Each structure stands twice: as C-alpha cells, then as structure tokens.
Amino acid sequence: MNKNIFKIVFEGSPSDEGDVRLHSFSRFLYSLERALGEVDKRVAKGDDETVVYRITDLTHSSPATVEIQATTLKGSEDVGVAICNEFFDILGSIESGTGYERYNSSLLSEFAALGLKPGYAFSKVSFRRNGTRLDLVRDLTPIVNNLIGPDELSTGSVVGRLEAINVHSERRFTIYPSAGPSMVQCIFPATLMEEAIKAFGSNVKVEGKLRYKKIDIHPHRIDVDSIEAYPRNDELPSFFDIEGAWAHVKFDLSPVALVRRLRESKAG
C-alpha cells in the first residue's frame, strides 16, 4: 500500500447485522475531514489546503471499508505522506495518553469526534496503514477533555480583526490576530453590544479574562471587559493630508542634524 493511503474499517452494531447506518457514516466522514484539515495546516504550516482526499476504494463486505488517498495539490509541497504519518501519530497519542503535549487543544478536539460517540451505530472503527492498526472501541471525547484539561485564567488583552458576531444564544465575536493564534473567541456582555457592532471589520484591542488550556501557548477565548476599536485604513490620514502640516514650524537645524539630535536624546 502507498504511504499516502490509509483504510478505515467500520463494523456496524449487531442490531443492524453489522451494516453501517448512513447517518453515522456521513457524520464520521465529516469529522474525519475536519481532523485531516487541521493536520494539513499543522504539517504545511499554513491555512491553505495542500492536499485533497480521494476515496480510492469502497467496499461493503464483512465489514465495510473505505480506502482514502491524500493527494497533493498541484504546486504544493508533497505533504500527503507527512499528513498520514501525523494523523496516525496524533490518534495513537490520544489512545495511549502519551506524547499528546506536542499538539494544541484545537487539533486534539477535532479528533474527539473520531471515537465511538453516543449516537454512532458502530461497534468498532479501525484505522489501518502499512501494518499499523488502531482500533477505536470507545468515545474519545472524555479522553481528549481530560488530556487538554480545564481552562486556566489570566487577565490580559488580544489585538486583531473583529469578525463574525453572533448575538443569538450567546453574545460572541471572533478576533483574527495577525500573529499568535489563528483566531480567538470573545464572549461579551450586553453592555458592549453597540461597541462590538460598530467595531465589526476593524482592528481592535479586547481586554478581559483570557482562557487557556494547559497545553496551549495562546488563549482560545476571552471574556470581554472592554473593546477599543482602532481607526480603519480609510479613516487614517494619507501623505497628502499631512503635506505641509509643519510648514509654519521653523527649525534652526538641517534635517540631518535634527534626526541626529532626536536619536541622541533617545539614546541618552
């Protein structure tokens, strides 16, 4: 078998005579695609998709089996094999409870859905690749939750672009920082509703209680106390706006001497 190919074997419940239910099958494959997408980002060190996953074989014969190939997109570095390696390493780390510290909580959380969650009509799901076999016979959600641990709190701030406001069941918006975490969920009180809406699409500084997982460097959530919106790019003055702004100021130094004096005063 090629190194960028793996198989998933599904064993249905005895009550279904070993057959796999469509609802369980489709939900599991959706969760698998999400987990593989997170592994892709980790391996390729970027947010752009670098591979596609092709179903190269599909059988229903004691038991149902799906064969998947990680095919590299044109122009991307060949990372299909690396993604398969990493995927099996992460799944093995969760099952064994060792080595998981290398991964962040967001990545591990995606793998929680690959176990036998309540509602899945499977008796066993098995991942197989080049002699390696991982049999999943239990729900991984409580295992993953125990590995990543409870939230740890500290006071601080996050700077980023405010997007995706949701005010239905829980008032929240998402910040996309230019450095650090890819995004941070922000929970805000009703008193900040107007400020949040006005700041939509702008770069903001959000202060409040930062929530971390013990295995993460960056916060995954902030309980917001205040929002400071920075001016949008189209609101900032251009060079033409400030041209001649200091025309009335007289200097007794040449530009070179003025810059030298400023540097010396900062150094002193």
C-alpha atoms as a printed R data frame, in Angstrom:
    type eleno elety resid chain resno       x      y      z
1   ATOM     1    CA   MET     A     1   0.000  0.000  0.000
2   ATOM     2    CA   ASN     A     2   1.233  3.505 -0.820
3   ATOM     3    CA   LYS     A     3   2.369  5.528  2.181
4   ATOM     4    CA   ASN     A     4  -0.195  8.258  1.462
5   ATOM     5    CA   ILE     A     5  -3.097  5.802  1.642
6   ATOM     6    CA   PHE     A     6  -4.967  4.501  4.683
7   ATOM     7    CA   LYS     A     7  -8.081  2.441  5.275
8   ATOM     8    CA   ILE     A     8 -10.995  2.813  7.671
9   ATOM     9    CA   VAL     A     9 -12.930 -0.312  8.574
10  ATOM    10    CA   PHE     A    10 -16.414  0.158 10.014
11  ATOM    11    CA   GLU     A    11 -18.181 -2.552 11.979
12  ATOM    12    CA   GLY     A    12 -21.871 -1.859 12.435
13  ATOM    13    CA   SER     A    13 -23.802 -2.733 15.557
14  ATOM    14    CA   PRO     A    14 -25.125 -6.287 15.998
15  ATOM    15    CA   SER     A    15 -28.671 -4.927 15.958
16  ATOM    16    CA   ASP     A    16 -28.048 -3.797 12.363
17  ATOM    17    CA   GLU     A    17 -26.476 -7.165 11.481
18  ATOM    18    CA   GLY     A    18 -23.131 -5.450 11.006
19  ATOM    19    CA   ASP     A    19 -24.424 -2.944  8.456
20  ATOM    20    CA   VAL     A    20 -23.409  0.710  8.785
21  ATOM    21    CA   ARG     A    21 -26.084  3.381  9.129
22  ATOM    22    CA   LEU     A    22 -25.929  6.263  6.679
23  ATOM    23    CA   HIS     A    23 -26.270  8.933  9.386
24  ATOM    24    CA   SER     A    24 -23.366  7.551 11.435
25  ATOM    25    CA   PHE     A    25 -21.261  7.007  8.321
26  ATOM    26    CA   SER     A    26 -21.728 10.547  6.971
27  ATOM    27    CA   ARG     A    27 -21.144 12.197 10.367
28  ATOM    28    CA   PHE     A    28 -17.961 10.215 10.907
29  ATOM    29    CA   LEU     A    29 -16.538 11.120  7.477
30  ATOM    30    CA   TYR     A    30 -17.345 14.790  8.075
31  ATOM    31    CA   SER     A    31 -15.451 14.676 11.382
32  ATOM    32    CA   LEU     A    32 -12.573 12.856  9.675
33  ATOM    33    CA   GLU     A    33 -12.327 15.569  7.011
34  ATOM    34    CA   ARG     A    34 -12.181 18.287  9.681
35  ATOM    35    CA   ALA     A    35  -9.450 16.450 11.597
36  ATOM    36    CA   LEU     A    36  -7.406 15.887  8.444
37  ATOM    37    CA   GLY     A    37  -7.790 19.579  7.571
38  ATOM    38    CA   GLU     A    38  -6.277 20.577 10.921
39  ATOM    39    CA   VAL     A    39  -3.397 18.137 10.410
40  ATOM    40    CA   ASP     A    40  -2.826 19.633  6.948
41  ATOM    41    CA   LYS     A    41  -2.477 23.120  8.484
42  ATOM    42    CA   ARG     A    42  -0.025 21.820 11.071
43  ATOM    43    CA   VAL     A    43   2.165 19.933  8.606
44  ATOM    44    CA   ALA     A    44   2.119 22.608  5.884
45  ATOM    45    CA   LYS     A    45   2.430 25.450  8.443
46  ATOM    46    CA   GLY     A    46  -0.312 27.480  6.781
47  ATOM    47    CA   ASP     A    47  -4.084 27.839  6.399
48  ATOM    48    CA   ASP     A    48  -4.252 26.914  2.696
49  ATOM    49    CA   GLU     A    49  -5.301 23.399  1.780
50  ATOM    50    CA   THR     A    50  -2.367 21.445  0.345
51  ATOM    51    CA   VAL     A    51  -3.969 18.065 -0.344
52  ATOM    52    CA   VAL     A    52  -7.295 16.553 -1.350
53  ATOM    53    CA   TYR     A    53  -8.560 13.231 -0.067
54  ATOM    54    CA   ARG     A    54  -9.758 10.782 -2.679
55  ATOM    55    CA   ILE     A    55 -11.756  7.649 -1.976
56  ATOM    56    CA   THR     A    56  -9.797  5.092 -3.971
57  ATOM    57    CA   ASP     A    57 -11.738  2.024 -2.819
58  ATOM    58    CA   LEU     A    58 -15.101  1.454 -1.166
59  ATOM    59    CA   THR     A    59 -16.417 -1.968 -0.225
60  ATOM    60    CA   HIS     A    60 -19.279 -3.444  1.770
61  ATOM    61    CA   SER     A    61 -18.281 -6.966  2.567
62  ATOM    62    CA   SER     A    62 -17.659 -8.092  6.132
63  ATOM    63    CA   PRO     A    63 -17.056 -5.325  7.170
64  ATOM    64    CA   ALA     A    64 -17.470 -2.027  5.293
65  ATOM    65    CA   THR     A    65 -14.110 -0.496  4.280
66  ATOM    66    CA   VAL     A    66 -13.121  2.901  2.874
67  ATOM    67    CA   GLU     A    67  -9.676  3.495  1.355
68  ATOM    68    CA   ILE     A    68  -8.501  7.119  1.296
69  ATOM    69    CA   GLN     A    69  -5.539  8.652 -0.502
70  ATOM    70    CA   ALA     A    70  -4.005 12.038  0.438
71  ATOM    71    CA   THR     A    71  -3.280 13.537 -2.972
72  ATOM    72    CA   THR     A    72  -1.067 16.604 -3.143
73  ATOM    73    CA   LEU     A    73  -2.474 19.615 -4.957
74  ATOM    74    CA   LYS     A    74  -0.552 20.954 -7.938
75  ATOM    75    CA   GLY     A    75   2.141 23.416 -6.909
76  ATOM    76    CA   SER     A    76   2.164 22.331 -3.244
77  ATOM    77    CA   GLU     A    77   4.960 20.577 -1.437
78  ATOM    78    CA   ASP     A    78   4.404 16.837 -1.293
79  ATOM    79    CA   VAL     A    79   2.960 16.556  2.206
80  ATOM    80    CA   GLY     A    80   0.478 13.713  1.712
81  ATOM    81    CA   VAL     A    81   2.707 11.116  3.379
82  ATOM    82    CA   ALA     A    82   3.614 13.517  6.213
83  ATOM    83    CA   ILE     A    83  -0.086 14.190  6.866
84  ATOM    84    CA   CYS     A    84  -0.842 10.465  7.068
85  ATOM    85    CA   ASN     A    85   2.106  9.955  9.432
86  ATOM    86    CA   GLU     A    86   0.996 12.823 11.668
87  ATOM    87    CA   PHE     A    87  -2.639 11.737 11.649
88  ATOM    88    CA   PHE     A    88  -1.763  8.261 12.934
89  ATOM    89    CA   ASP     A    89   0.696  9.705 15.479
90  ATOM    90    CA   ILE     A    90  -1.972 12.028 16.926
91  ATOM    91    CA   LEU     A    91  -4.614  9.307 17.089
92  ATOM    92    CA   GLY     A    92  -2.124  6.957 18.750
93  ATOM    93    CA   SER     A    93  -1.128  9.645 21.267
94  ATOM    94    CA   ILE     A    94  -4.749 10.156 22.288
95  ATOM    95    CA   GLU     A    95  -5.349  6.431 22.679
96  ATOM    96    CA   SER     A    96  -2.155  5.874 24.669
97  ATOM    97    CA   GLY     A    97  -2.253  9.136 26.645
98  ATOM    98    CA   THR     A    98   1.415  9.861 25.822
99  ATOM    99    CA   GLY     A    99   3.020 12.404 23.506
100 ATOM   100    CA   TYR     A   100  -0.151 14.474 23.154
101 ATOM   101    CA   GLU     A   101   1.598 17.537 24.649
102 ATOM   102    CA   ARG     A   102   3.052 18.296 21.194
103 ATOM   103    CA   TYR     A   103  -0.393 19.228 19.904
104 ATOM   104    CA   ASN     A   104  -2.716 22.115 20.712
105 ATOM   105    CA   SER     A   105  -6.195 21.757 22.165
106 ATOM   106    CA   SER     A   106  -7.934 22.808 18.939
107 ATOM   107    CA   LEU     A   107  -6.297 19.990 16.997
108 ATOM   108    CA   LEU     A   108  -6.959 17.371 19.679
109 ATOM   109    CA   SER     A   109 -10.605 18.455 19.948
110 ATOM   110    CA   GLU     A   110 -11.189 17.641 16.275
111 ATOM   111    CA   PHE     A   111 -10.007 14.075 16.918
112 ATOM   112    CA   ALA     A   112 -12.511 13.601 19.745
113 ATOM   113    CA   ALA     A   113 -15.249 13.071 17.161
114 ATOM   114    CA   LEU     A   114 -13.427 10.081 15.662
115 ATOM   115    CA   GLY     A   115 -14.216  7.782 18.572
116 ATOM   116    CA   LEU     A   116 -17.461  5.911 19.145
117 ATOM   117    CA   LYS     A   117 -19.521  8.924 20.149
118 ATOM   118    CA   PRO     A   118 -23.021  8.410 21.547
119 ATOM   119    CA   GLY     A   119 -25.339  8.135 18.571
120 ATOM   120    CA   TYR     A   120 -22.781  6.416 16.326
121 ATOM   121    CA   ALA     A   121 -24.151  2.995 15.357
122 ATOM   122    CA   PHE     A   122 -20.735  1.324 15.238
123 ATOM   123    CA   SER     A   123 -19.322 -1.470 17.336
124 ATOM   124    CA   LYS     A   124 -15.768 -0.653 16.204
125 ATOM   125    CA   VAL     A   125 -13.882  1.635 13.841
126 ATOM   126    CA   SER     A   126 -10.389  0.660 12.765
127 ATOM   127    CA   PHE     A   127  -7.720  2.784 11.040
128 ATOM   128    CA   ARG     A   128  -5.141  0.785  9.082
129 ATOM   129    CA   ARG     A   129  -1.983  1.772  7.203
130 ATOM   130    CA   ASN     A   130   1.152 -0.148  6.205
131 ATOM   131    CA   GLY     A   131   0.874 -2.672  9.007
132 ATOM   132    CA   THR     A   132  -0.262 -0.147 11.625
133 ATOM   133    CA   ARG     A   133  -3.722 -0.699 13.072
134 ATOM   134    CA   LEU     A   134  -5.628  1.471 15.536
135 ATOM   135    CA   ASP     A   135  -8.932  0.068 16.800
136 ATOM   136    CA   LEU     A   136 -11.360  2.575 18.319
137 ATOM   137    CA   VAL     A   137 -13.944  0.988 20.584
138 ATOM   138    CA   ARG     A   138 -14.792  3.873 22.934
139 ATOM   139    CA   ASP     A   139 -15.830  7.513 22.959
140 ATOM   140    CA   LEU     A   140 -12.727  9.730 22.685
141 ATOM   141    CA   THR     A   141 -14.437 12.933 23.886
142 ATOM   142    CA   PRO     A   142 -13.901 12.416 27.659
143 ATOM   143    CA   ILE     A   143 -10.355 11.211 26.971
144 ATOM   144    CA   VAL     A   144  -9.494 14.349 24.961
145 ATOM   145    CA   ASN     A   145 -11.185 16.612 27.521
146 ATOM   146    CA   ASN     A   146  -9.047 15.068 30.252
147 ATOM   147    CA   LEU     A   147  -5.859 15.492 28.201
148 ATOM   148    CA   ILE     A   148  -6.384 19.185 27.427
149 ATOM   149    CA   GLY     A   149  -7.658 19.937 30.948
150 ATOM   150    CA   PRO     A   150  -9.862 22.757 32.273
151 ATOM   151    CA   ASP     A   151  -9.457 26.424 31.397
152 ATOM   152    CA   GLU     A   152  -6.721 28.410 33.127
153 ATOM   153    CA   LEU     A   153  -7.492 32.131 33.569
154 ATOM   154    CA   SER     A   154  -5.402 35.300 33.429
155 ATOM   155    CA   THR     A   155  -6.112 38.969 32.766
156 ATOM   156    CA   GLY     A   156  -4.832 40.400 29.512
157 ATOM   157    CA   SER     A   157  -5.673 41.600 26.025
158 ATOM   158    CA   VAL     A   158  -5.808 40.415 22.413
159 ATOM   159    CA   VAL     A   159  -5.396 42.530 19.286
160 ATOM   160    CA   GLY     A   160  -6.860 41.502 15.948
161 ATOM   161    CA   ARG     A   161  -9.584 41.982 13.367
162 ATOM   162    CA   LEU     A   162 -13.124 41.658 14.732
163 ATOM   163    CA   GLU     A   163 -15.422 39.478 12.635
164 ATOM   164    CA   ALA     A   164 -18.304 37.002 12.835
165 ATOM   165    CA   ILE     A   165 -20.576 38.497 15.503
166 ATOM   166    CA   ASN     A   166 -23.236 36.168 16.914
167 ATOM   167    CA   VAL     A   167 -25.884 37.517 19.286
168 ATOM   168    CA   HIS     A   168 -28.338 34.621 19.414
169 ATOM   169    CA   SER     A   169 -27.806 32.083 22.199
170 ATOM   170    CA   GLU     A   170 -24.532 33.610 23.443
171 ATOM   171    CA   ARG     A   171 -23.107 37.036 22.587
172 ATOM   172    CA   ARG     A   172 -19.782 36.368 20.910
173 ATOM   173    CA   PHE     A   173 -17.492 37.559 18.159
174 ATOM   174    CA   THR     A   174 -14.274 36.239 16.689
175 ATOM   175    CA   ILE     A   175 -10.922 38.005 16.565
176 ATOM   176    CA   TYR     A   176  -8.317 37.080 13.959
177 ATOM   177    CA   PRO     A   177  -4.899 38.237 15.243
178 ATOM   178    CA   SER     A   178  -2.086 38.979 12.791
179 ATOM   179    CA   ALA     A   179   0.254 36.891 14.981
180 ATOM   180    CA   GLY     A   180  -0.173 34.114 17.515
181 ATOM   181    CA   PRO     A   181  -3.417 32.103 17.466
182 ATOM   182    CA   SER     A   182  -5.356 31.843 14.196
183 ATOM   183    CA   MET     A   183  -8.486 33.085 15.981
184 ATOM   184    CA   VAL     A   184  -9.863 33.789 19.459
185 ATOM   185    CA   GLN     A   185 -13.495 33.510 20.517
186 ATOM   186    CA   CYS     A   186 -14.698 36.528 22.514
187 ATOM   187    CA   ILE     A   187 -17.719 36.418 24.838
188 ATOM   188    CA   PHE     A   188 -19.068 39.892 25.615
189 ATOM   189    CA   PRO     A   189 -21.849 41.333 27.828
190 ATOM   190    CA   ALA     A   190 -24.953 43.128 26.578
191 ATOM   191    CA   THR     A   191 -23.475 46.459 27.676
192 ATOM   192    CA   LEU     A   192 -20.812 46.141 24.935
193 ATOM   193    CA   MET     A   193 -23.236 45.218 22.147
194 ATOM   194    CA   GLU     A   194 -23.151 48.633 20.445
195 ATOM   195    CA   GLU     A   195 -19.351 48.859 20.625
196 ATOM   196    CA   ALA     A   196 -18.945 45.365 19.173
197 ATOM   197    CA   ILE     A   197 -21.258 46.099 16.247
198 ATOM   198    CA   LYS     A   198 -19.544 49.421 15.495
199 ATOM   199    CA   ALA     A   199 -16.124 47.746 15.573
200 ATOM   200    CA   PHE     A   200 -17.114 44.979 13.128
201 ATOM   201    CA   GLY     A   201 -14.455 44.650 10.418
202 ATOM   202    CA   SER     A   202 -11.940 46.808 12.319
203 ATOM   203    CA   ASN     A   203  -8.761 46.010 14.185
204 ATOM   204    CA   VAL     A   204  -9.491 46.103 17.894
205 ATOM   205    CA   LYS     A   205  -7.871 45.639 21.268
206 ATOM   206    CA   VAL     A   206 -10.008 43.478 23.544
207 ATOM   207    CA   GLU     A   207  -9.279 43.280 27.267
208 ATOM   208    CA   GLY     A   208 -10.666 40.806 29.763
209 ATOM   209    CA   LYS     A   209 -10.133 37.340 31.222
210 ATOM   210    CA   LEU     A   210  -8.054 35.160 28.892
211 ATOM   211    CA   ARG     A   211  -8.822 31.447 28.891
212 ATOM   212    CA   TYR     A   212  -6.019 28.987 28.134
213 ATOM   213    CA   LYS     A   213  -5.748 25.227 28.029
214 ATOM   214    CA   LYS     A   214  -2.740 23.839 29.890
215 ATOM   215    CA   ILE     A   215  -1.152 22.524 26.679
216 ATOM   216    CA   ASP     A   216  -1.621 25.784 24.727
217 ATOM   217    CA   ILE     A   217   0.603 28.853 24.423
218 ATOM   218    CA   HIS     A   218  -2.179 31.149 23.218
219 ATOM   219    CA   PRO     A   219  -5.679 31.770 24.623
220 ATOM   220    CA   HIS     A   220  -8.642 30.154 22.897
221 ATOM   221    CA   ARG     A   221 -11.215 32.524 24.420
222 ATOM   222    CA   ILE     A   222 -11.550 35.846 26.223
223 ATOM   223    CA   ASP     A   223 -14.384 37.012 28.467
224 ATOM   224    CA   VAL     A   224 -14.523 40.629 27.345
225 ATOM   225    CA   ASP     A   225 -14.409 43.618 29.691
226 ATOM   226    CA   SER     A   226 -13.655 46.344 27.120
227 ATOM   227    CA   ILE     A   227 -13.292 46.892 23.361
228 ATOM   228    CA   GLU     A   228 -11.029 49.550 21.836
229 ATOM   229    CA   ALA     A   229 -11.509 49.969 18.094
230 ATOM   230    CA   TYR     A   230  -8.592 51.228 16.032
231 ATOM   231    CA   PRO     A   231  -9.244 53.508 13.022
232 ATOM   232    CA   ARG     A   232  -9.849 51.731  9.733
233 ATOM   233    CA   ASN     A   233  -7.301 52.206  6.978
234 ATOM   234    CA   ASP     A   234  -9.654 54.503  5.045
235 ATOM   235    CA   GLU     A   235 -10.004 56.690  8.159
236 ATOM   236    CA   LEU     A   236  -6.275 57.278  8.603
237 ATOM   237    CA   PRO     A   237  -4.671 60.399  7.088
238 ATOM   238    CA   SER     A   238  -2.760 59.960  3.853
239 ATOM   239    CA   PHE     A   239   0.575 61.577  2.973
240 ATOM   240    CA   PHE     A   240  -1.351 64.200  1.035
241 ATOM   241    CA   ASP     A   241  -3.400 65.020  4.149
242 ATOM   242    CA   ILE     A   242  -0.309 65.770  6.243
243 ATOM   243    CA   GLU     A   243   1.645 67.511  3.494
244 ATOM   244    CA   GLY     A   244   2.647 70.945  4.752
245 ATOM   245    CA   ALA     A   245   1.278 70.312  8.251
246 ATOM   246    CA   TRP     A   246   4.526 71.590  9.791
247 ATOM   247    CA   ALA     A   247   5.096 74.331  7.288
248 ATOM   248    CA   HIS     A   248   4.625 77.014  9.954
249 ATOM   249    CA   VAL     A   249   7.268 75.481 12.246
250 ATOM   250    CA   LYS     A   250  10.768 76.939 11.928
251 ATOM   251    CA   PHE     A   251  13.828 74.813 12.599
252 ATOM   252    CA   ASP     A   252  17.361 76.123 13.162
253 ATOM   253    CA   LEU     A   253  18.809 72.737 12.206
254 ATOM   254    CA   SER     A   254  19.152 70.880  8.952
255 ATOM   255    CA   PRO     A   255  17.039 67.704  8.589
256 ATOM   256    CA   VAL     A   256  20.146 65.547  9.116
257 ATOM   257    CA   ALA     A   257  21.132 67.420 12.284
258 ATOM   258    CA   LEU     A   258  17.548 67.267 13.580
259 ATOM   259    CA   VAL     A   259  17.373 63.489 13.156
260 ATOM   260    CA   ARG     A   260  20.786 63.113 14.817
261 ATOM   261    CA   ARG     A   261  19.627 65.171 17.817
262 ATOM   262    CA   LEU     A   262  16.456 63.098 18.171
263 ATOM   263    CA   ARG     A   263  18.479 59.884 18.140
264 ATOM   264    CA   GLU     A   264  20.933 61.220 20.697
265 ATOM   265    CA   SER     A   265  18.133 62.331 23.020
266 ATOM   266    CA   LYS     A   266  16.554 58.834 22.879
267 ATOM   267    CA   ALA     A   267  19.927 57.188 23.486
268 ATOM   268    CA   GLY     A   268  20.543 59.421 26.481
